[in-house]
Amino acid sequence: MMIITIPSVVIMLITFVLVFLFVKTIDKRVWLTFLVSLAMTPLAYFYAVYPMINIFSNYHHEKYFSAEVWQDKPTLRYELSDDMLSSETLIGQSKIAIESLLGKHEWLSWNDSKKDYDTNKWNYGLGLEPGAFNTEKECLELVFKDNKVIDVRVYKEEQKLDAKE
């Protein structure tokens, strides 16, 4: 089901005009050009314009945070992160509560002053947002103080495709 919005109507009208101008170069009869353009516009929109918009934009579906979805589908966590951050679900939670919501931390941040991993900075991968030129994966860092989350930070990290690099 397609949701009709003002930008989608504008893009559809632009597609119609472009198809009309193209068909007009083939035949000069306006009534025939109009009918052919009217029939061809949805095809051009859904098979050419709409896929290109999806490839080159970084739009993604957003979902409400759910611990079950978070743990079952780790590659789609970026869909849950906006709701989780805006609702501040994690702020003030204990390490035990975070572990039950998000699971065990995937990695710890490095602390240069201690020359060791910081057990108060837990990290989780959010996955790779769809998009043609997106090469960075999103990550979530939780900062703990006195066993409670005091800060939640999202950052991007270069996606490494080869383990040797």
C-alpha positions in Angstrom: 0.0 0.0 0.0 1.4 3.3 -1.0 1.0 6.3 1.3 0.2 9.4 -0.7 2.2 12.5 0.4 2.8 15.8 -1.2 6.4 14.9 -2.3 5.2 11.7 -3.9 2.4 13.6 -5.8 5.0 16.2 -7.0 7.4 13.5 -8.1 4.5 11.7 -9.9 3.5 14.9 -11.7 7.2 15.5 -12.7 7.3 11.9 -14.0 4.1 12.5 -16.0 5.4 15.7 -17.6 8.7 13.9 -18.6 6.9 10.9 -20.0 4.5 13.3 -21.8 7.4 15.2 -23.4 9.1 12.0 -24.4 5.9 10.5 -26.0 5.3 13.8 -27.7 8.5 13.4 -29.7 7.1 10.1 -31.1 3.6 11.3 -32.1 2.2 14.9 -32.4 -1.4 14.0 -31.7 -2.0 15.5 -28.2 -5.0 13.3 -27.2 -3.0 10.1 -28.0 0.1 11.5 -26.3 -1.9 12.3 -23.2 -3.5 8.8 -23.1 -0.2 7.0 -23.6 1.5 9.2 -21.0 -1.3 8.6 -18.5 -0.8 4.8 -19.0 3.0 4.9 -18.9 3.5 7.3 -15.9 2.8 4.7 -13.2 5.1 2.2 -14.9 7.9 4.8 -15.2 7.4 5.9 -11.6 7.3 2.4 -10.0 9.9 0.8 -12.2 12.4 3.6 -12.6 11.9 6.7 -10.4 10.8 5.0 -7.1 13.7 2.4 -7.2 16.2 5.2 -7.8 14.9 7.2 -4.9 15.2 4.1 -2.6 18.7 3.4 -3.8 20.1 6.9 -3.4 18.2 8.0 -0.2 19.0 6.7 3.2 15.5 6.5 4.4 14.6 3.5 6.5 11.6 2.3 8.4 11.5 3.2 12.1 10.0 0.9 14.7 9.3 1.2 18.4 11.9 -0.3 20.6 11.4 -4.0 21.5 14.0 -6.1 23.4 12.8 -9.2 21.5 13.3 -7.6 18.1 16.7 -6.1 19.3 18.0 -9.5 20.2 16.4 -11.6 17.4 17.4 -9.3 14.4 20.7 -7.5 15.2 21.1 -6.3 11.6 17.9 -4.3 11.8 18.7 -2.5 15.1 19.1 0.8 13.4 15.3 0.8 12.9 14.8 0.6 16.7 17.5 3.1 17.7 15.7 6.4 17.1 12.8 5.4 19.3 15.1 4.1 22.0 17.1 7.3 22.0 14.3 9.8 21.9 12.3 8.0 24.7 15.5 7.8 26.8 14.6 4.2 27.7 18.1 3.3 28.7 19.1 6.3 30.9 19.2 5.4 34.5 19.1 1.6 33.9 21.4 -0.7 35.7 23.9 -3.1 33.9 21.7 -6.0 34.8 18.6 -4.3 33.3 20.5 -3.4 30.2 21.8 -6.9 29.8 18.2 -8.2 30.0 17.0 -5.6 27.4 19.9 -5.6 24.9 21.9 -8.7 25.8 25.5 -9.0 26.7 27.7 -6.1 25.4 29.3 -6.9 22.0 32.5 -5.1 22.8 34.0 -2.7 25.3 35.5 0.7 24.5 39.2 1.1 24.9 40.5 3.4 27.6 43.9 4.9 26.7 44.7 6.1 30.2 44.2 2.6 31.7 45.6 0.8 28.6 42.7 -1.6 28.9 39.1 -2.0 28.0 36.6 0.2 29.9 34.0 -2.0 31.6 31.8 1.1 32.0 31.5 1.7 28.2 29.4 -1.0 26.5 29.0 -1.1 22.7 26.4 -2.7 20.4 26.3 -2.8 16.6 23.1 -1.3 15.1 23.7 -2.6 11.6 24.2 -1.0 8.2 21.5 1.4 7.1 20.4 0.8 3.5 21.7 3.1 0.8 23.8 3.0 -2.3 26.8 4.9 -0.9 26.6 3.9 2.8 29.8 2.2 3.9 29.6 2.9 7.6 27.8 0.9 10.2 26.1 2.5 13.1 27.1 1.6 16.7 25.6 2.4 20.1 27.8 3.2 23.1 26.4 3.1 26.6 28.3 4.9 29.4 27.8 3.7 32.9 28.6 5.5 36.2 27.8 3.9 39.5 26.3 1.0 37.7 23.7 3.2 35.9 23.5 4.4 32.3 24.3 8.1 32.2 24.9 8.6 28.5 23.9 6.9 25.2 25.9 7.8 22.1 25.4 6.7 18.5 28.5 6.8 16.3 29.5 5.5 12.8 32.3 3.2 12.1 33.8 2.2 8.8 32.5 -1.2 7.6 35.4 -3.6 7.1 34.7 -6.2 4.5 38.0 -8.1 4.8 39.3 -9.4 8.1 42.9 -9.0 6.9 42.7 -5.3 6.6 
